[in-house]
Amino acid sequence: MALVLNIETATTNCSVSLSKDGETLVLKEDNSSGYSHAETLHLFIDEVFKISEIKPTEIDAIAVSKGPGSYTGLRIGVSSAKGLCFALNKPLIAISTLVSLAHQLQIDNGLIIPMLDARRMEVYSAIYNSKLELVRGIEAEILTEESYNELLKTNKVYFIGNGVEKTKGLIQHPNAIYVEGKLPSANEMALLAEQKYKKSDTEDVAYFEPYYLKDFVALKKKN
């Protein structure tokens, strides 16, 4: 049972929510094409407190999207969250960006692959089953026409996130379902943050760093 401030800045969506017991009370976000985080993040934080009529000192924890995602976006979000933790003497909860993105889907059968755009034909991705249990961990991978072939032979596979656009141009399979126009949001962080708070699964504020996932598979140059 907790009041949590949730901050999501891993993509172009600058998103802030205030949640109680895993339910979103107030959500403010801007998912325009440009990065507005530096200008709008603290405005959104102020607004969710004003709208909810809850004082910052009354919250129990601060949750932040830890990545993978945009280097700059993650730095802004994590720096802001850590600053608030120090100022308010509150614990820090880190939420995987891909986990919260996967939670935007509810399916009866099949697999969910949340994916975030990286460089060129690369994406950050993970694989979850219909119960949102992890099937394959987070990887930085280069997409090809053969990507996920084995999974698609026997499963409906739902792709979600801003990596979908480049994926659907490569993988055209009847079992591939593309959920377009979705970005990670502080809305889905509410339940995940509540679950972690109950288990006292928090971070060391002084040493916590975002999960950038910088290592990529190198492509060999063509002769």
Disulfide bonds with the S-S distance in Angstrom:
none
